[in-house]
Amino acid sequence: MGVYEELQARGLIAQVTDEKEIREMVNAGKATFYIGFDPTADSLHVGHFMALCLMKRLQMAGNKPIALIGGGTGMIGDPSGRTDARPMMTKEIIDHNCDCFRKQMERFVDFSDGKALMVNNADWLMSLNYIDMLREVGPHFTVNRMLTAECYKQRWEKGLTFFEFNYMIMQAYDFYMLYKDYGCNMQFGGDDQWSNMLAGTELIRRKLGKDAHAMTITLLLNSEGKKMGKTAKGAVWLDPNKTSPFDFYQYWRNVGDADVIKCLRMLTFLPMEQIDEMSKWEGSQLNQAKEILAYELTNLVHGEEEAKKAQEGARAVFGAGDAAQMPEEELSEEDLTDDGIDLISALVKAGLATNRSDARRAIEQGGVLAGGEKVTDVKAVITRDQLSGEGIVLRRGKKKYKKIVCR
């Protein structure tokens, strides 16, 4: 099975412009491709996971990735998939976010010895003269055609600014510049990017001739992949200072039964034969599949040691592992009374409740366990004895855990 066929088998490919040529180039390791990342935060999140894994797969097959950081397009903001405008960022914030992205991408992509490139589109977009841009690129786009793009349709009723309307042209110009200056002959992106990507392919062929080998491919479910990055509290980040390895592990450990095999196919590097066998699993075996998924992805992002700690910590919650690996909150003497600490304060201190009212509601609703026992008394106290040694595990609901200890 070639790498292109493997991408198909894993459910990653949705649409392509030139399938025969793309298949041949990718399988032969002759593709120089780019994927764009707008630096809207100082960390990548799990919604970027699919693109990062794709870059790694293709590089392993001999193809050359270009990670395009949107230092220029980030000044505008992509309207795709949004019902409102993105907040504007300063150049300083964008530059800082770009630096953070590179450090995280290096865990997935080998940038040594020219095996991959990281390019910032601010290098060409920020120096463009507006009139020159209009003359060079403007004649190749019609407003009628641009308005048919799904990304603009979604914003049409609420209002689409002329500021954002330029994003498609800028993204098309990116591909044109990468093709000219870096020999980039292929672009990959999500299904929500299809219109923007087609614009880049068409721009190259119109300016350089129909024989220009610029090809487009989209990933299946990339827009769903972006949704993966969102939880009730916000994004699940790849930065361990924003989302701990334990919480990252738990996020994947708690995916739905219907999604676990799909995630294993799309996001892990386990052999397809192994995943196909796991697709036959049912009932409690799906929990084992989820553990495998969580471990593999935590290992990929945070390394083997952190993955093992997270796995042991998660198992400890269910009484089958080493509680020493559980993420913990160490209390000081100032946090305690002679008896210990009241449960409401402990929940807030551990970050399991946003405030005392939130903690009280959680207890009254029966959603809090201390040491594996449900507690419904809002006046309950965690004693000093319980906090000594290995401490005690507090649990709120099914997904939030923290060990508290006072040494």
Helices and strands as residue ranges (DSSP letters): H 3-9, E 13-16, H 19-27, E 32-37, G 46-48, H 49-60, E 64-69, G 73-75, H 91-105, G 112-114, E 117-120, H 122-125, H 130-137, G 138-140, H 143-147, H 150-156, H 162-165, H 167-182, E 186-190, G 191-193, H 194-208, E 215-219, H 222-228, E 230-231, E 234-235, H 245-253, H 260-267, H 272-278, H 285-302, H 304-317, G 323-325, E 328-330, G 333-335, E 340-342, H 343-349, H 356-364, E 368-370, E 373-374, E 381-383, H 384-387, E 392-396, E 400-405
